[in-house]
Amino acid sequence: MAETESYATIKFFLRNGDKLAWVLGLLIAVYGIWGSLGGGSWVCAVTGLGAGWFVYMLMRCFREVLHLVADTLIPQ
């Protein structure tokens, strides 16, 4: 292989993965609360909080998988 790969996307997610997980989780949770305050029921807020937590955990798992991939692909 003549060219070396930079893997910019993987490096970006490794640097900012935790922040991105927090932001996405909070946005979904706030959207659920906003929906309940805007005329929806309390179920909308609970669903938003649950979905926000789920997305946060899913993004954290995604970051861990990328960390394993980066260990194998990117030379130290």
C-alpha positions, 0 to 999 in steps of 0.5 A: 500500500503506497498511501497511508490512510488518515482515518479522519472520521474514526479519529474525530469520533474517538476525540469527540465521541463522548461529547457527541453522545451527551449532546444527542442524548440531551437533545432527544430528552429535551425534545421529549420534555418540550413535546410534553410541555407543548400540549402532549402528555407526560408520556411524551416526556418519559419517552423522550428521557428514555430515548435520550438515555438509549441513544446516549448508551448506543453512542457510547458503545459505538465509540468503544467499537471504534476504539477497538477498530482504531487499535487494529487499523491505525498504527501507533 
